[in-house]
Amino acid sequence: MNKADLIDVIAEESGITKTQANTALDSFTNAVTKTLKNGGKVTLVGFGTFLLSYREGRKGHNPQTKAQINIKEKVVARFKGGKELLATLKSSMKDLKPLLQKKKKK
């Protein structure tokens, strides 16, 4: 699902125009971004939490050349699913598993 698809769903399910849905989605993403940028986190009870995570620098390797490289430290945005979301996904596992399994290379 991309942004346009999400806007369509929001507009249809909430009975608002696509323009209003786009504005609402933009407001949401801007608020999350601003909060994370200021070091905070956004928690939507039952759905999940958007937060920042620090990753230390480490050594890695280039998979093509096998050469060792240094991976710099960085801050990354994360999403941690809430209890209700995870419970819903767990109950749908039978249907989701075939969609999520990696295709084997021949």
C-alpha positions as CSV (number, residue, x, y, z in Angstrom):
1,M,0.0,0.0,0.0
2,N,1.4,3.4,-0.9
3,K,0.4,6.9,0.3
4,A,-2.3,7.3,-2.4
5,D,-3.9,4.0,-1.5
6,L,-3.9,4.9,2.2
7,I,-5.5,8.3,1.5
8,D,-8.2,6.5,-0.5
9,V,-8.9,4.1,2.5
10,I,-8.9,7.0,5.0
11,A,-11.3,9.0,2.9
12,E,-13.7,6.1,2.3
13,E,-13.8,4.8,5.8
14,S,-14.1,8.2,7.5
15,G,-16.5,9.8,5.0
16,I,-14.2,12.7,4.2
17,T,-12.7,13.9,0.9
18,K,-9.4,12.7,-0.4
19,T,-8.0,16.2,0.0
20,Q,-9.0,16.2,3.7
21,A,-7.6,12.7,4.1
22,N,-4.3,13.8,2.5
23,T,-4.2,16.8,4.9
24,A,-4.8,14.6,7.9
25,L,-2.2,12.1,6.8
26,D,0.4,14.8,6.2
27,S,-0.4,16.3,9.6
28,F,0.1,12.9,11.2
29,T,3.4,12.2,9.5
30,N,4.6,15.8,10.2
31,A,3.7,15.4,13.9
32,V,5.5,12.0,14.2
33,T,8.6,13.4,12.4
34,K,8.8,16.5,14.5
35,T,8.4,14.5,17.7
36,L,11.1,12.0,16.7
37,K,13.4,14.8,15.6
38,N,13.1,16.3,19.1
39,G,14.0,13.0,20.7
40,G,10.5,11.9,21.7
41,K,8.3,9.0,20.8
42,V,4.7,8.7,19.6
43,T,2.5,6.0,21.2
44,L,-0.8,4.9,19.7
45,V,-2.2,2.6,22.4
46,G,-3.0,-0.8,20.9
47,F,-1.4,0.0,17.6
48,G,2.2,0.7,18.3
49,T,5.0,3.2,19.1
50,F,7.2,5.2,16.8
51,L,10.6,5.8,18.4
52,L,14.3,6.4,17.7
53,S,17.0,3.8,18.2
54,Y,20.7,4.3,18.4
55,R,22.9,1.9,16.5
56,E,26.6,1.7,17.4
57,G,29.3,1.7,14.7
58,R,30.5,-1.8,13.8
59,K,32.5,-3.7,11.3
60,G,30.8,-5.3,8.3
61,H,31.7,-6.6,4.9
62,N,30.8,-5.9,1.3
63,P,29.0,-9.1,0.2
64,Q,30.3,-8.8,-3.4
65,T,34.0,-8.2,-2.6
66,K,34.1,-9.6,0.9
67,A,36.1,-6.6,1.8
68,Q,35.8,-5.4,5.4
69,I,34.1,-2.1,5.9
70,N,33.3,0.2,8.9
71,I,29.7,0.9,9.4
72,K,29.2,4.3,11.1
73,E,27.0,4.8,14.1
74,K,23.5,6.1,13.3
75,V,20.1,6.9,14.7
76,V,17.2,5.1,13.0
77,A,13.4,5.4,13.3
78,R,11.6,2.3,14.5
79,F,8.1,1.1,14.9
80,K,7.2,-1.3,17.7
81,G,3.8,-3.0,17.2
82,G,1.3,-2.7,20.1
83,K,-0.4,-5.6,21.8
84,E,-3.7,-5.4,19.8
85,L,-1.9,-5.1,16.5
86,L,0.4,-8.0,17.2
87,A,-2.6,-10.1,18.5
88,T,-4.5,-9.4,15.3
89,L,-1.5,-10.4,13.2
90,K,-0.9,-13.5,15.2
91,S,-4.5,-14.6,14.7
92,S,-4.0,-14.1,11.0
93,M,-0.7,-16.0,10.8
94,K,-2.2,-18.9,8.8
95,D,-3.3,-16.5,6.0
96,L,-0.1,-14.3,6.2
97,K,2.5,-17.0,6.3
98,P,2.4,-17.9,2.5
99,L,2.5,-14.2,1.6
100,L,5.6,-13.6,3.8
101,Q,7.7,-16.6,2.9
102,K,10.7,-15.9,0.8
103,K,10.6,-17.3,-2.7
104,K,13.4,-19.9,-3.1
105,K,15.9,-19.3,-5.8
106,K,16.2,-22.0,-8.5
